[in-house]
């Protein structure tokens, strides 16, 4: 009986000891490569090509592309600054892109996809969205 009580106390105070620690995401493997995103409520998906400090986002339907300079302050956090688009945009939209930084944080990595949180300027922005990037197209 004493052993059961001891195990219960350990499970309550230190659940990681009994049930295993949650392993942090291994984000190093997603810093370069080609990924596919299919945002909800959006007809077109996107292809992301990440290489070094550059990311290209290509709309699968229109083939419009945007180019971004990326920085990784740690293995799972990335900031992206807009460089240019391959099609003309309104002055207002370009000004918006040029005055903000896209932020994303990888939440988990699996063998088929990774889940990330994305937003503008900060991880604490209430408008941040969570989505999935796939390693292969649908």
N, C-alpha and C positions, 0 to 999 in steps of 0.2 A: 504494500500500500504506500509506503514511503517513497518508493521508486516512481510510482505513477504520479504522486503529488509533485515530486521533484521535476519530472518531465513536463507536467502541465505548467508549472511555474516557469520553467525555461522557455516553453513554447510561447507563453504570454509575454515574457520580458524580452526574449531574444528569438523572434520567429525565424530569423535567417539561419540560426544554428540548427533548428529542427527541420525546416522546410527548404532550406537552400537559399543562398543569396540570389537576387536578381542580377544577372550578368549584364554589364553595360553593353550597349550596341557597339559592334566593331564597324565603325564608319569609314575606316581607311580605304576599303575596297570600292567605295562609291564616289571617291573624289575624282575619278576619271572614268569615262565610258559613255555609253549611249543608253538613255532611259526613256520611258514612255509614260506620259501622264494623261489621264482621261478625267478632267474635272467634272463634277456633277453639274447638271443644268447647262452644259456647254456641248454643242454638237461635235465640234472638232476636238481631237486629242492633240497632244504636242509631243514632239521628239526633242529631247535635251541631249546635246552633245557637249560633254564636259572634258576639257583637255587643259592641263596646267592651270593657268589663272584666267581662262576664258570659258564661257558657257554660251552656246548658241541654242536658242529656242525656236523651233520650227513648227508652225501651225500645219497639221497634217492635211487639212483641206485646201487652204489658200496658198500654202508654201511661204507665207510671210515669215520673215525671220527677224529676230532681235538678238543683239550681241551684248554680252555682259562681261564685265571684269569681276572676277570672284576672289574672295579672300577667305581663308579658313583660320580663324583665331584658335580653334581647337578641332579635333577630329570630327566632331558631329555638328559644328556650327559654321554656317557660311553666310557671308554678306556679299551681295551682288550689286554692282553699280552699272547703270545703263550706259552703253557706248553709242549704239546706233541701231537703226532698223533698215531693212532693204527696200521698204516701200514708204512713200510720203505719209506723214502723220500731221495732225493739226498742231499748230504752235502751242496751244494750251496743253495738249497731251504730252508733247515732247518736254515742255517745261515741268510738268508733273513728274515725268520719269527722271528728269535731270536733277530734281530737288529732293528726291527720296532715295533711300537705299532699301533694296529687297533683303529680307532676312529669312533664313530658314534653318531649322534645327531638326536633325534626324532623331526620331524617337525610337525606332527599332529597325533592325535589318534582318531579313530572312534570306533563304536561298532563291526566292523568286521575285522579291520586291523589297522596298524600304518605305517606311511611313515617316512623314515629315510634317512639321508645322511651319507655315509660311505666313509672312506678313510684311508690313512696311516699318522700317526704322528700328523696331524694338521687339524683343521677345515678349514683352509685357503688354503689347498692343492688344486691346480687346477684340479687334477685328481679325486676328490671326485665324487661319484656316488649317485644317489637317487634311492631308491627302496622301495618295500612294503613288510611288514611282515604280514602274515595272521594268525588269531587265529585258523582256521580250515584248514585242507588240501583240495586241489582242487580235 
